[in-house]
């Protein structure tokens, strides 16, 4: 694993800061997806950015 890869084991510890629901990992976009909140949180340099202001809104 390189320094920029996301450690999938983090998914066990992370939850959506808005909905408190579990997150799904989108490997292609390097995002953590919260379907319940309709948000995609970016992963930058292997680190999830769990700030709502940085999240992308998912299409309805």
N, C-alpha and C positions, 0 to 999 in steps of 0.2 A: 504494500500500500504506500503510495506517495503522500507527501504532505498535503496535497490538494484534494485527495479523495476523502469522501465522507465515510465515516465509520458507521455502518448500519446498526451496530449494537446500540448506538445512541437513541435509536427509535424507541427502544424499551423504556428510556428515561424521559423522553421529551413528549410533551402534550401541547396542544394548541393553546396559546395564551388567551384566546377569545372564548372558545367553546369548551375548553378542557377535554376535547375529544382526541383520539389517537391521530397520528399523522401517517401519511403514506409517502414513500420516497419515489420521486420521479427522477430516474437516473439520467435521462436524456436532457432534461432542462435543469438538473441540479437544483431541485426545489423539494421542500417538504409541503405536502398538500393536506389542507384541512377542508374536506368536503363539507362538513357541517357548517363551518364559518365562511366557506366560499373564498378561501385565501390560499395563496401559494407563497411560502416563505423561502427566500433564496438561500443557497449555500455558497459561501464565498471562501475560497482557499481552504475548503474542507470544514468550515465552521458555519453552522446554521445561524442565520440572522433572524431571531424570533421577535422582531419589532413589527407591530402592525403597520407603522408608517413605511416600512420597507417592503411589505408584502404586496404581491400582485393579486388583484381581484380576479376570480375565476368567472368565466362567462356563464350566464344563467342557463 
